Amino acid sequence: MFSEKAKKFLTICKYLPILGQHKRFFLKTCGAGTNTLKEYLTQQKKYSVLNLVRRSGPISLSHLSAAIGLDRKGVRHFLDELKNEGLIRQKKLGPSTGGRRPQLFELDPHFGIAVGVDIGLTHTRTVALDIKGELVGREIRETKPGQGLMDGVMETMEHLLAGRKAPPLLGIGMAMAGLSDPDRALMIFSPKFGNLRNLPLGKIVGERFGAPVYLQGNAGAMALGEQAFGMGRGTDDFVCVNMATGIGLGIVING
C-alpha cells in the first residue's frame, strides 16, 4: 500500500506530465520525509526555467514567468541561482513594449562543452558543442578496423580537443551501430565491427578524458538528437529510420 504522501504525489502526476515522468524516482524516496518531495518539486521548477531559457533564449523575465506559470519573484530567484552556477548569463536589453526595455537571459556558452562521437563503419565523426548547441569543433577520420578501433577513436577525439582553449568538458555522447546498454555505456554486441562483444566504451573513454560517457545505438542517438534539436521537437511520439550500411530504428514514446 502507498502512503498518503505517495498517493497525493501520484494524483499530481496525472495532471503534470513533467512530474509524471519521474514517478519511479519519487516512489524510491517517498519514505525519506517531506523535505525530499519539497526539494524535488523545487528542482523541477528550476529545471523548467533552465529548459525554457535553453529552448527560447534570449528571453525576458516576464515571458519566463508567463510561460512557466510562476510569479516573477520565484523566476528571479531561480535565474539568480542559475547565473551564480554559471549556466546562464544576462545578455542585451530587449525591445520596449511601452515601458523599460527588458533584460534578456540566455545560456552561457562558457559553462562547458560536450563532445559527440559517431563511430561509423568507414569513418569516425566527432564534434564539440557548447551548451547552446553551437558547433565549436569538428573532426572526421577513417575508422580503424579490428584491434585498432579504440585507438582510432581516441586519436580522433584528442585531435579535436588538442590545443583548444575551451570551457570544461562536461560529457561525451557516443553512438555506434549495434546493441548497447546505455546505463553502463557498454556496447554489448556489434555485428558490423567483427562481431564485437562487451566493449566497455564508457569506462575506456571516460577514464582517458575524465568525463561521463553516454552511449546509444546510432539510430537511438539520432532519435534523441531530433527530439532535442530537430524535427522531433515538441513531439511526444515519433520514429527515426537510419539507412546507411544497414537499417536502424529509433523510437520515442511519450516523450
Sequence and secondary structure as in RCSB ss.txt:
>XXXX:A:sequence
MFSEKAKKFLTICKYLPILGQHKRFFLKTCGAGTNTLKEYLTQQKKYSVLNLVRRSGPISLSHLSAAIGLDRKGV
RHFLDELKNEGLIRQKKLGPSTGGRRPQLFELDPHFGIAVGVDIGLTHTRTVALDIKGELVGREIRETKPGQGLM
DGVMETMEHLLAGRKAPPLLGIGMAMAGLSDPDRALMIFSPKFGNLRNLPLGKIVGERFGAPVYLQGNAGAMALG
EQAFGMGRGTDDFVCVNMATGIGLGIVING
>XXXX:A:secstr
   HHHHHHHHHHHH HHHHTTHHHHHHHTTS HHHHHHHHHHHHHHHHHHHHHHH SEEHHHHHHHHT  HHHH
HHHHHHHHHTTSEEEEEE   SSSS  EEEEE GGG EEEEEEE SSEEEEEEEETT  EEEEEEEE   GGGHH
HHHHHHHHHHHTT     EEEEEEEESSEEETTTTEEEEEGGGTSEEEE HHHHHHHHHTS EEEEEHHHHHHHH
HHHHSTTTT SSEEEEEESSSEEEEEE   
